[in-house]
């Protein structure tokens, strides 16, 4: 019986090629998109799930309360908490301490070989390896990091530092790490295998935490006090089997009250290990959960649109199957058998769509390669993909096919053989459903298109906004952090003497970036002290001229640590009347007095999602690590970039990085928004394509049913345009209804997104109308194509059998 069902299904599919094409193309597009999204979500949730007892591992987060009830959450913890957490909380089975280092120079003294700088070096205790277990290739896994000046390296570091040597041969060998605070020699006490699974722990060198024991290093790293919070200091705990997050958070609250006071604005909470990939991780590959949810919703919407197409077209085609149903029932088929027959037909089409979906999925993956994580590698011909498509096909078979199957199997034999679908003047659920499903399709399409236009308008707006500085022909490079000051200044002076260079600046801030350093500053005016929360930038005196920032009053600093500049918004935050009023006044911040020597115009030191804060430009050359160069506009920028990189490499042969154009950094501020725009644009194209496909198939069959009516009207004198207007009328109402339903969600989500920007456009209502008119014209074009063919036909050819 089942074989017979599938045989008939295949015959019906081959007989109705247009219907099959519409269904398969719509379903395969939706299934292809869902398959890619399925793997993206699967990849995001796969990070660090492989660790033993991962559900009992937590990273401790710190929450600090700021002004006006706002809070700041970070994955960093203060040093003393890591010392006592397992002593004060009995349910903590193991603690793992990790202190990440930045731009650490690595040297192999025995071979006098400089490896270069690395961000994959960290201080760790032995408990870290007991929580995050690895395969040990050599060394004692219980005691390798117990003593100071010990290190455990991974297999990849072994091959890089000591090529050709075995893990046992490198035990006892010495490695030198040079960071901003100090240098440390450590002996290799163990070699472990690298993780092959997806993980956020990409570190390769683990220096024993006991190496930090000296007071100077502990002070520098900020690990000596409960009030010092360093984001590089991370603390992980593994709980007993019968303990969980609720008990951990309760215990952490008692610790904060005990050591920080009952009224402390700082508390600690546990973050499950599975959430680390979605919050703060170590290589800036954090994935946004709202974005993932948005992708899932988009995939479901597009797949539902394809299902609506199927239901809509199948109910419209019901009249073509009435005689088949009548004959089958007359020959003894019961209703369940007919339902199984029609569901088998749907299932076969879903399977064909699944095969086509594999092609579309690969095409979509390649198209969105820039949007996907670098570690995202997937083959769609695998067990997971095939299982997903099979389950998807079964679900789609039920969702798409059950209603048409029930409708078709419900026809009475005597009426079905006459081609009667319903009694006159009675409500038709089929007609009602078809109209409303089409409305839902076009509502989704119009919503997507409007949102894309809103995003495009906003991104175009911010790209045209004046930033308060010049961004053209500006390049920068990173120099060694806390490196030799004299070496930096010699390089800057040498570059300044090049003919293609206009000016050079050293700083630890770009004129505009995602980093920020804030502090409270105190200004004495009219015998009253005014407190201002300021954005601090550490720059030299050339910073203003290099970046083309306008000076409103006073002068530029003379590279003196007690001389500062402030911006216009600093004036607005005080009772000063004009820029000249502030010149010569003392401003205290970080417990030190500074003299205001100049006032600059406001400039956007952050992206345009944020208002410009009151700002202080100060001078502290020990922390400079950025070199910014203004190149003459008359010279070739590509040539200038190559020459600058040569000069920098001569000064820093082991650690020179390339020069980057500033405007590339500014473009990166809105990369996530452009990705959202790209995803929505794609969703809009696919949804309108599926809707038009459904409209094409639906209109072709419904108009075919009205050919006799059209012929009679032509005989009675109706013109071609009258006939087109008559048939198109219902589709005009359909699109207008869809537009009315789409306007609110498009407005709501567009407004929510625009609210993220401090500088934003007004809601572009004219674009709403433009989208509605565009979709209406496209609909009339499709419907008119079919109607015109029928309207131009010869009535005699159609009515000759009557």
C-alpha positions in Angstrom: 0.0 0.0 0.0 2.8 2.5 1.0 4.6 1.7 -2.3 1.4 2.5 -4.2 1.0 5.8 -2.4 4.5 6.9 -3.4 4.1 5.7 -7.0 0.9 7.8 -7.4 2.6 10.7 -5.7 5.6 10.7 -8.1 3.2 10.5 -11.1 1.2 13.5 -9.9 4.4 15.4 -9.3 5.7 14.7 -12.8 2.3 15.6 -14.4 2.1 19.1 -12.7 5.5 20.5 -13.5 4.8 24.2 -12.8 3.1 23.4 -9.5 6.1 21.1 -8.5 8.6 23.8 -9.5 6.9 26.5 -7.4 6.7 24.2 -4.4 10.2 22.8 -4.6 11.9 26.1 -5.2 10.1 27.8 -2.3 10.6 25.0 0.1 14.3 24.4 -0.9 15.1 28.1 -0.4 13.6 28.0 3.1 15.2 24.7 4.0 18.6 25.9 2.7 18.6 29.0 4.9 17.5 27.0 7.9 20.2 24.5 7.4 22.9 27.2 7.4 21.4 28.8 10.5 21.2 25.4 12.2 24.9 24.9 11.8 25.7 28.5 12.8 23.7 28.1 16.1 25.2 24.6 16.6 28.7 26.0 16.2 28.1 28.9 18.6 26.8 26.6 21.3 29.6 24.0 20.9 32.3 26.1 22.6 33.8 24.5 25.7 31.0 22.0 26.1 33.5 19.1 25.9 35.1 19.7 29.4 34.4 17.1 32.0 31.5 18.2 34.3 31.2 21.5 32.3 27.8 22.1 33.9 29.5 22.5 37.3 32.2 25.0 36.0 31.6 28.7 36.5 33.6 31.9 35.8 33.2 34.5 38.5 32.0 37.9 37.3 32.1 41.2 39.1 29.2 43.6 39.1 29.9 47.3 40.1 27.1 49.8 40.5 27.7 53.2 38.9 25.8 56.5 39.1 22.0 56.6 38.7 21.6 52.9 39.4 23.4 51.7 36.3 25.7 48.7 36.6 28.8 47.5 34.9 29.5 43.8 34.6 32.9 42.3 33.8 34.6 38.9 33.8 37.5 40.3 35.8 37.9 39.7 39.5 40.2 41.2 42.2 43.1 39.2 43.5 42.1 38.4 47.1 38.9 36.7 46.0 41.0 34.1 44.1 43.0 33.5 47.3 40.1 32.7 49.7 37.1 31.5 47.6 37.7 27.8 48.2 38.4 28.4 51.9 35.2 30.3 52.5 32.9 28.3 50.2 33.1 24.6 51.1 31.1 23.5 48.0 33.9 24.8 45.7 35.7 21.6 44.7 38.5 23.3 42.7 39.5 26.9 41.7 41.4 27.9 38.6 43.2 31.2 38.4 44.1 32.8 35.1 45.9 36.1 34.5 46.1 36.9 30.8 49.1 38.9 29.4 49.2 41.3 26.5 51.8 41.5 23.8 54.4 39.5 25.7 57.9 39.1 24.0 59.1 35.5 24.0 62.8 34.6 23.9 64.6 31.3 24.0 67.9 32.2 25.8 69.7 28.9 25.1 69.5 29.5 21.4 69.5 33.3 21.6 66.3 33.1 19.5 63.6 35.8 19.6 60.1 34.3 18.9 58.2 37.6 18.9 55.2 38.9 20.8 52.2 36.8 21.7 48.8 37.3 23.3 48.6 33.6 24.1 50.6 33.8 27.4 48.9 33.6 30.8 49.7 33.0 34.5 47.8 30.0 35.8 47.6 27.8 38.8 47.6 24.0 38.9 43.9 24.1 39.7 43.2 25.5 36.3 44.4 22.3 34.7 42.4 20.2 37.1 39.3 22.0 36.0 40.1 22.2 32.3 41.8 18.8 31.8 44.2 18.1 29.0 46.2 15.3 27.7 49.7 15.5 29.3 52.5 14.6 26.9 55.2 15.1 29.6 55.6 16.4 33.1 53.7 15.9 36.3 50.0 16.9 35.9 49.6 17.3 39.7 52.5 19.5 40.5 53.8 21.1 37.3 52.7 24.6 38.2 53.1 24.5 42.0 56.5 26.2 42.1 57.4 29.7 41.0 59.1 30.2 37.6 57.6 27.0 36.1 55.7 26.9 32.8 53.6 24.4 31.0 53.4 24.8 27.2 51.2 23.3 24.6 52.3 21.1 21.7 52.0 24.0 19.2 54.4 26.0 21.3 56.7 23.1 21.6 56.9 22.9 17.8 57.4 26.7 17.5 60.0 27.2 20.3 61.9 23.8 20.1 61.3 22.4 16.6 62.3 18.7 16.2 62.4 18.0 20.0 60.1 15.7 21.9 58.0 16.7 24.9 60.4 14.9 27.3 63.5 16.5 25.8 62.3 20.1 26.6 61.6 19.5 30.3 63.9 21.8 32.2 64.6 24.1 29.3 64.3 27.8 30.0 62.1 30.4 28.3 62.1 34.2 28.8 58.9 36.2 28.8 59.1 40.0 28.7 56.0 42.0 29.5 55.1 45.5 30.4 55.9 45.1 34.1 58.9 42.8 34.2 60.7 39.9 32.7 60.4 36.3 33.9 62.6 33.2 33.2 60.7 29.9 33.7 61.6 26.3 33.2 59.4 24.0 31.2 57.8 21.6 33.6 55.2 20.1 31.3 53.8 19.8 27.8 50.1 19.3 27.1 48.1 18.7 23.9 46.3 21.5 22.3 42.5 21.5 22.4 41.1 20.2 19.1 37.5 21.0 20.0 35.9 24.5 19.8 37.2 26.5 22.7 37.7 30.1 23.9 40.9 29.0 25.8 43.4 29.6 23.1 46.4 30.1 25.4 49.6 28.1 24.7 51.9 29.2 27.5 50.9 28.8 31.2 53.4 30.4 33.7 52.9 29.3 37.3 50.7 31.8 39.3 53.3 31.6 42.1 55.6 33.6 39.9 53.6 36.7 40.7 54.5 36.3 44.4 56.9 39.3 44.4 55.3 42.4 45.9 56.3 44.6 42.9 54.7 42.4 40.4 51.6 41.9 42.5 51.2 45.6 42.9 51.7 46.2 39.1 49.1 43.6 38.2 46.7 45.0 40.7 46.2 41.7 42.7 46.9 42.9 46.2 43.7 44.7 47.1 40.0 44.1 47.3 39.3 47.5 45.7 41.5 46.9 42.6 39.6 45.3 39.7 41.7 44.0 36.8 39.9 42.6 33.8 42.9 40.4 33.0 42.4 38.5 36.3 40.0 35.6 35.7 38.7 33.2 38.3 37.1 29.8 37.6 35.5 27.4 40.0 34.3 23.8 39.8 31.5 23.0 42.3 30.6 19.8 44.1 28.1 17.6 42.3 25.1 18.6 44.5 25.8 22.4 44.2 24.7 24.9 41.6 24.6 28.6 40.6 22.1 29.7 43.2 24.2 28.4 46.0 27.4 29.9 44.5 25.8 33.4 44.0 24.6 33.3 47.6 28.0 32.4 48.9 29.7 35.1 46.7 27.3 37.7 48.2 28.3 36.8 51.7 32.0 37.1 50.7 31.4 40.6 49.2 29.6 41.8 52.4 32.3 40.3 54.6 35.3 41.8 52.8 33.9 44.8 51.0 31.2 45.9 53.5 27.5 45.7 53.8 27.0 48.8 51.6 29.5 47.9 49.0 28.6 48.7 45.4 30.6 45.7 44.2 29.2 42.1 44.1 30.2 38.8 42.5 28.1 36.3 40.6 28.8 33.0 38.8 28.7 32.7 35.1 28.1 29.2 33.7 31.0 28.1 31.4 28.5 27.6 28.5 27.8 31.4 28.6 31.4 32.5 28.2 31.3 32.5 24.4 28.3 34.9 24.5 29.8 37.4 27.0 33.5 38.3 27.3 36.0 35.9 25.8 39.7 36.2 25.0 39.9 36.7 21.3 37.0 39.0 20.6 34.9 36.3 19.0 31.9 36.9 21.3 28.6 35.9 19.7 25.5 37.9 20.4 22.6 35.8 21.6 20.0 38.3 20.4 21.6 38.1 16.9 21.4 34.3 17.0 17.8 34.4 18.1 17.1 36.9 15.3 18.6 34.5 12.7 16.5 31.7 14.1 13.3 33.8 13.8 14.3 34.9 10.2 14.8 31.2 9.2 11.5 30.2 10.7 9.7 33.1 9.0 11.1 32.3 5.6 10.3 28.6 6.0 6.8 29.4 7.1 6.4 31.6 4.0 7.3 28.6 1.8 4.8 26.5 3.8 2.1 29.2 3.3 2.8 29.0 -0.4 2.2 25.3 -0.4 -1.0 25.5 1.5 -2.3 28.4 -0.6 -1.5 26.8 -3.9 -2.8 23.4 -3.0 -6.1 24.7 -1.7 -6.5 26.7 -4.9 -5.8 23.6 -7.0 -8.3 21.5 -5.1 -10.8 21.8 -8.0 -8.4 19.9 -10.3 -8.4 16.9 -7.9 -12.1 16.7 -7.2 -12.9 14.0 -9.8 -9.9 12.0 -8.6 -11.3 12.1 -5.1 -14.8 11.2 -6.3 -13.6 8.2 -8.2 -11.3 7.0 -5.4 -14.2 7.2 -2.8 -16.6 5.5 -5.3 -14.0 2.6 -5.6 -13.8 2.2 -1.8 -11.1 4.5 -0.6 -11.8 5.9 2.9 -10.8 9.3 4.2 -7.6 8.3 6.1 -6.3 6.6 3.0 -6.8 9.7 0.9 -5.1 11.8 3.6 -2.1 9.4 3.6 -2.0 9.7 -0.2 -1.8 13.5 -0.3 0.7 13.6 2.6 2.9 11.1 0.7 2.8 13.5 -2.2 3.8 16.4 0.0 6.6 14.3 1.6 8.1 13.4 -1.8 8.1 17.1 -2.8 9.8 17.9 0.6 12.5 15.3 -0.1 13.2 16.7 -3.5 13.3 20.2 -1.9 15.8 18.8 0.7 18.2 17.7 -2.1 18.0 21.2 -3.7 18.4 22.8 -0.2 21.9 21.3 0.0 22.9 23.3 -3.0 21.3 26.5 -1.8 22.9 26.0 1.7 26.4 25.8 0.2 25.7 28.9 -1.9 24.4 30.8 1.1 27.4 29.8 3.2 29.8 31.1 0.6 27.9 34.3 0.1 27.9 35.0 3.8 31.5 33.9 4.5 32.5 37.3 5.8 29.6 37.1 8.3 30.5 33.7 9.7 33.2 32.9 12.4 36.6 32.1 11.1 36.5 28.7 12.9 33.2 27.9 11.2 33.8 24.9 8.9 30.9 22.7 7.9 30.1 20.1 5.3 26.4 19.8 4.5 26.8 16.2 3.4 27.0 14.8 6.9 24.8 12.9 9.3 23.7 16.0 11.2 22.7 17.9 8.1 20.9 14.9 6.6 19.1 14.2 9.9 18.1 17.9 10.1 16.7 17.8 6.6 14.8 14.6 7.1 13.2 15.9 10.3 12.5 19.2 8.5 10.9 17.3 5.7 8.6 15.4 8.1 7.6 18.6 9.9 7.0 20.4 6.7 4.9 17.5 5.4 2.6 17.8 8.3 2.5 21.6 8.5 2.1 22.2 4.8 0.2 19.1 3.8 -2.3 18.3 6.5 -4.8 21.0 5.8 -5.0 20.5 2.0 -5.2 16.7 2.6 -8.1 17.2 5.0 -9.9 19.5 2.6 -9.5 17.2 -0.4 -10.4 14.0 1.4 -13.6 15.6 2.7 -15.3 16.0 -0.7 -18.5 14.0 -1.2 -18.2 11.5 -4.2 -21.4 12.6 -6.0 -20.6 16.3 -5.7 -16.9 15.8 -6.4 -17.6 14.1 -9.7 -19.7 17.1 -10.7 -16.8 19.5 -9.8 -18.8 21.2 -7.0 -16.6 22.4 -4.2 -19.1 24.2 -2.0 -22.7 25.3 -2.0 -23.6 28.6 -3.3 -23.8 31.6 -1.0 -21.9 29.7 1.8 -18.7 30.7 3.5 -15.6 29.0 1.9 -12.8 28.3 4.3 -10.5 27.7 1.4 -11.0 31.1 -0.2 -10.7 32.8 3.2 -7.5 30.9 4.1 -5.9 31.6 0.7 -6.4 35.3 1.0 -5.2 35.5 4.6 -2.1 33.4 4.0 -1.2 35.6 1.1 -1.6 38.6 3.3 0.8 37.0 5.9 3.4 36.4 3.2 3.4 40.0 1.9 3.3 41.4 5.4 6.6 39.7 6.2 8.1 40.7 2.9 7.1 44.4 3.3 8.3 44.5 6.9 11.8 43.1 5.9 12.1 45.6 3.0 11.1 48.6 5.1 13.6 47.6 7.8 16.4 47.3 5.3 15.7 50.8 3.9 15.6 52.3 7.5 19.0 50.7 8.3 20.4 51.8 5.0 19.3 55.4 5.5 20.7 55.5 9.0 24.1 54.1 8.0 24.2 56.5 5.1 23.4 59.3 7.5 26.2 58.5 10.0 28.7 58.1 7.2 28.0 61.7 6.1 28.2 63.3 9.6 31.2 65.6 10.5 33.3 63.9 13.2 35.2 66.9 14.3 38.6 65.6 13.0 40.2 64.7 9.7 40.2 61.0 8.8 41.8 61.2 5.3 45.4 60.1 4.7 45.8 59.1 8.4 47.7 55.9 9.2 48.6 54.3 12.5 50.6 51.4 13.9 50.9 49.6 17.2 54.3 49.9 18.9 55.4 47.6 21.8 53.4 48.4 24.9 55.6 49.9 27.7 58.6 49.6 25.3 61.6 51.8 25.2 60.4 55.4 25.2 63.5 56.8 23.5 63.2 54.2 20.8 59.6 55.3 20.1 60.6 59.0 19.9 63.6 58.3 17.7 61.3 56.5 15.2 58.7 59.3 15.3 61.4 61.9 14.6 62.8 59.8 11.7 59.4 59.4 10.1 58.6 63.1 10.5 61.6 63.9 8.3 60.2 62.0 5.4 59.1 64.1 2.5 55.7 62.5 2.2 54.9 63.0 5.9 53.1 66.1 7.2 53.1 65.4 10.9 53.5 62.6 13.5 51.9 61.9 16.9 52.5 59.4 19.7 49.7 58.4 22.0 47.9 55.5 23.6 44.6 56.6 22.0 43.4 56.8 18.4 41.4 60.0 17.8 38.3 57.7 17.6 38.1 54.1 18.8 36.0 51.7 20.9 38.2 52.0 23.9 37.5 54.5 26.7 39.0 55.6 30.0 36.8 57.6 32.3 37.4 59.3 35.6 36.0 62.0 37.9 37.7 65.4 37.6 37.2 68.3 40.0 37.3 72.0 38.9 37.3 74.9 41.4 35.1 77.7 40.1 33.7 80.6 42.1 34.8 79.1 45.4 32.9 76.0 44.6 34.2 72.6 43.4 32.5 71.1 40.4 32.7 67.4 39.7 32.7 66.3 36.1 32.9 62.7 34.8 35.4 63.0 31.9 36.7 60.9 29.1 40.5 60.9 29.3 42.8 60.5 26.3 46.6 60.2 26.7 48.2 62.1 23.8 51.2 64.3 22.9 51.1 67.9 21.8 51.1 67.0 18.1 47.8 65.0 18.5 45.6 68.0 17.8 47.3 69.1 14.6 47.8 65.6 13.2 44.1 64.8 13.5 42.9 68.2 12.4 41.1 69.1 15.6 40.1 72.7 15.9 41.5 74.7 18.8 38.9 77.1 20.3 41.0 78.9 22.9 44.4 78.9 24.5 47.3 76.9 23.1 48.5 73.3 22.6 50.4 71.7 25.5 54.2 71.6 25.5 54.4 67.9 26.3 54.3 68.6 30.0 52.4 66.2 32.3 50.7 69.0 34.2 49.3 70.7 31.1 45.9 69.5 29.6 43.3 70.3 27.0 39.6 70.1 27.5 36.7 70.0 24.9 33.6 72.2 24.4 31.4 69.8 26.3 33.6 70.1 29.3 32.6 73.8 29.3 28.9 72.8 29.0 29.3 70.6 32.1 30.6 73.5 34.2 29.4 77.0 34.9 32.0 78.5 32.5 30.6 81.0 30.0 33.1 80.6 27.3 36.3 78.8 26.4 38.6 81.6 27.5 37.2 81.4 31.1 38.8 78.0 31.7 42.3 78.9 30.5 44.8 78.8 33.4 42.4 77.0 35.8 43.4 74.0 37.8 41.7 70.6 37.3 42.3 67.8 39.7 41.9 64.2 38.5 43.7 61.1 39.8 44.7 63.1 42.9 47.0 65.3 40.8 46.5 69.0 39.8 46.6 69.9 36.1 46.5 73.3 34.3 44.0 73.8 31.5 46.0 75.5 28.7 43.6 75.1 25.8 40.1 74.2 24.7 39.3 72.2 21.6 36.1 71.7 19.6 34.1 68.6 20.2 35.1 65.5 18.2 33.6 62.0 18.2 36.2 60.0 20.0 33.7 57.1 20.1 31.2 55.9 17.5 28.0 57.9 16.8 25.9 55.6 19.0 27.2 57.7 21.9 27.1 61.3 22.9 30.4 63.2 23.1 31.5 63.2 26.8 33.4 66.0 28.5 37.0 65.3 27.6 40.5 65.8 29.0 43.6 65.4 26.8 46.6 64.6 29.1 50.3 63.7 28.5 51.9 60.6 30.0 54.5 59.3 27.5 55.4 56.1 29.4 52.2 54.5 28.2 52.3 55.6 24.5 52.1 52.6 22.1 50.3 54.2 19.0 52.1 56.0 16.3 49.8 58.1 14.0 51.1 59.6 10.8 49.5 62.3 8.6 50.6 61.7 5.0 50.6 64.5 2.4 47.6 64.2 0.1 49.8 64.8 -2.9 51.7 61.5 -2.4 50.7 58.0 -3.2 49.2 56.5 0.0 50.1 52.9 -0.9 53.7 53.9 -1.4 53.7 55.9 1.8 52.3 52.9 3.7 55.0 50.6 2.4 57.8 53.0 3.3 56.4 53.6 6.8 56.3 49.9 7.4 59.9 49.5 6.3 61.1 52.2 8.8 59.1 50.7 11.6 60.4 47.2 10.9 64.0 48.6 11.1 63.3 50.1 14.5 61.4 47.1 15.8 62.5 44.1 13.7 60.9 41.4 15.9 57.6 43.0 16.6 56.7 45.6 14.0 53.1 45.6 12.9 51.7 47.0 9.7 50.2 50.5 9.3 46.4 50.7 9.1 44.3 53.5 7.6 42.1 55.3 10.2 39.1 55.3 8.0 39.1 51.5 8.0 38.8 51.6 11.8 35.9 54.0 11.6 34.1 51.7 9.1 34.5 48.9 11.6 32.4 50.7 14.2 29.2 49.8 12.4 30.3 46.4 11.1 27.7 44.6 13.2 25.0 46.9 11.9 26.0 46.4 8.3 25.9 42.6 8.9 22.3 43.0 10.3 21.5 45.1 7.2 23.0 42.4 4.9 21.0 39.6 6.7 17.8 41.6 6.5 18.4 42.4 2.9 18.9 38.8 2.1 15.8 37.9 4.1 13.8 40.6 2.2 14.9 39.3 -1.2 14.1 35.6 -0.3 10.8 36.4 1.3 9.6 38.6 -1.6 10.9 35.9 -4.1 8.9 33.2 -2.3 5.8 35.4 -2.1 6.0 36.2 -5.8 6.6 32.6 -6.6 3.4 31.7 -4.7 1.6 34.6 -6.4 2.8 33.5 -9.8 1.5 29.9 -9.3 -1.7 31.0 -7.5 -2.6 33.6 -10.1 -1.9 31.3 -13.0 -4.3 28.6 -11.7 -7.0 30.9 -10.4 -7.1 33.0 -13.6 -7.2 29.8 -15.6 -10.4 28.9 -13.8 -12.0 32.2 -14.9 -11.2 31.9 -18.6 -14.8 31.2 -19.5 -16.0 34.2 -17.4 -13.4 36.4 -19.2 -14.5 35.2 -22.6 -18.2 35.9 -21.9 -17.3 39.4 -20.6 -15.3 40.1 -23.9 -18.4 39.0 -25.9 -20.5 41.4 -23.9 -18.1 44.3 -24.7 -15.5 44.4 -21.9 -12.1 45.7 -23.0 -8.7 44.3 -22.1 -7.9 46.9 -19.5 -11.3 46.4 -17.9 -10.7 42.7 -17.6 -7.2 43.3 -16.1 -8.6 45.8 -13.6 -11.4 43.4 -12.6 -9.0 40.5 -11.9 -6.3 42.7 -10.3 -8.8 44.3 -7.9 -8.5 41.5 -5.3 -4.7 41.6 -5.4 -4.6 45.3 -4.9 -6.8 44.9 -1.7 -4.5 42.0 -0.6 -1.3 44.1 -0.9 -2.9 47.2 0.8 -4.0 45.0 3.7 -0.5 43.5 3.9 1.0 47.0 4.0 -1.4 48.1 6.8 -0.3 45.0 8.9 3.4 45.5 8.1 3.6 49.2 9.0 3.5 48.7 12.8 6.2 46.0 13.2 8.4 47.8 10.7 8.0 51.0 12.7 8.5 49.3 16.0 11.7 47.4 15.2 13.1 50.3 13.1 12.6 52.7 16.0 14.2 50.3 18.5 17.3 50.0 16.3 17.5 53.8 15.7 17.4 54.4 19.5 20.8 52.8 19.7 22.3 55.8 18.0 22.8 59.2 19.7 22.9 60.7 16.2 20.0 59.4 14.1 17.5 60.1 11.4 13.8 60.7 11.8 11.7 57.7 10.9 11.6 57.8 7.0 7.8 57.4 6.5 8.1 58.2 2.8 10.1 55.0 2.4 7.2 53.1 3.9 4.9 54.4 1.1 7.6 53.7 -1.5 7.9 50.0 -0.4 4.1 49.6 -0.5 3.9 51.1 -4.0 6.8 49.0 -5.2 5.3 45.7 -3.9 2.0 46.7 -5.4 3.5 47.3 -8.8 5.4 44.0 -8.7 2.2 42.2 -7.8 0.2 43.8 -10.6 3.0 43.0 -13.0 2.8 39.3 -12.1 -1.0 39.2 -12.1 -1.2 41.3 -15.2 1.1 39.0 -17.1 -1.3 36.1 -16.7 -4.5 38.2 -17.1 -3.3 39.8 -20.3 -2.7 36.4 -21.9 -6.3 35.3 -21.1 -7.8 38.7 -22.0 -6.3 38.6 -25.5 -7.4 35.0 -26.2 -10.2 34.3 -28.7 -13.5 33.7 -26.9 -14.6 31.3 -29.6 -11.7 29.0 -28.9 -12.7 28.8 -25.2 -16.5 28.7 -25.5 -16.7 26.3 -28.5 -17.4 23.3 -26.3 -20.3 25.0 -24.5 
